[in-house]
Amino acid sequence: MALNKDLLGAALYNKAQGYNDQDIDDIDQARRDFWIAIAGEIINHLKSNATISVPGLGLVAPSGGGPVTGISTTGTIL
């Protein structure tokens, strides 16, 4: 599956809900915890949905000049 703004947006919204309307003693720590949770959601979305294309067998430069070519393969971000 490709990256999806709707899925990521919903995941971020749901994660943020856990931080709303709370009594907070240490606002700085609460902010850190919030952003760590948000970063985790973004990382998980990338790991689950991103597909990358990389040269599978390396790059080839023609001896007489011209564009560098290669064979691509797809993979996922681990």
C-alpha positions in Angstrom: 0.0 0.0 0.0 1.2 3.5 -0.7 1.5 6.3 1.9 -2.0 7.6 2.7 -2.7 10.9 4.3 -6.1 9.8 5.5 -4.7 6.7 7.3 -1.8 8.7 8.8 -4.1 11.6 9.8 -6.5 9.3 11.5 -3.7 7.5 13.4 -2.3 10.9 14.5 -5.7 12.1 15.6 -6.4 9.0 17.6 -2.9 9.1 19.2 -3.4 12.8 20.2 -6.8 12.0 21.8 -5.0 10.2 24.6 -3.3 13.5 25.5 -6.3 15.7 25.5 -8.2 17.0 28.6 -5.8 15.7 31.2 -4.5 17.3 34.4 -0.8 17.7 33.8 1.8 18.2 36.6 4.8 18.4 34.3 3.9 20.2 31.1 7.4 19.8 29.6 7.4 16.0 30.1 3.8 15.8 28.7 4.9 17.7 25.6 7.8 15.3 25.1 5.6 12.3 25.6 3.1 13.6 23.1 5.7 14.3 20.4 7.4 10.9 21.0 4.0 9.2 20.5 3.4 11.2 17.3 6.8 10.4 15.9 6.1 6.7 16.6 2.9 6.8 14.6 4.7 8.5 11.7 7.5 5.9 11.8 5.0 3.0 12.0 3.0 4.4 9.1 6.2 4.6 7.0 7.3 1.1 7.9 3.8 -0.3 7.1 3.0 1.6 4.0 6.1 3.0 2.3 7.5 1.3 -0.8 10.9 2.2 -2.1 12.5 1.5 -5.5 16.2 1.0 -5.6 18.6 -0.4 -8.2 18.4 -4.1 -7.7 21.5 -5.2 -9.6 23.5 -2.0 -9.5 24.0 0.8 -12.0 25.4 0.5 -15.5 27.2 3.3 -17.3 27.5 2.7 -21.0 31.1 2.8 -22.3 30.2 5.2 -25.2 28.4 7.7 -23.0 24.7 8.0 -22.3 22.5 7.7 -19.3 23.3 5.5 -16.4 20.7 2.7 -16.1 19.9 -0.1 -13.7 17.3 -2.6 -12.9 14.9 -1.5 -10.1 13.4 -3.6 -7.4 10.9 -2.7 -4.7 11.1 -3.2 -1.0 9.9 -1.9 2.3 11.4 0.2 5.0 12.4 -1.9 8.0 
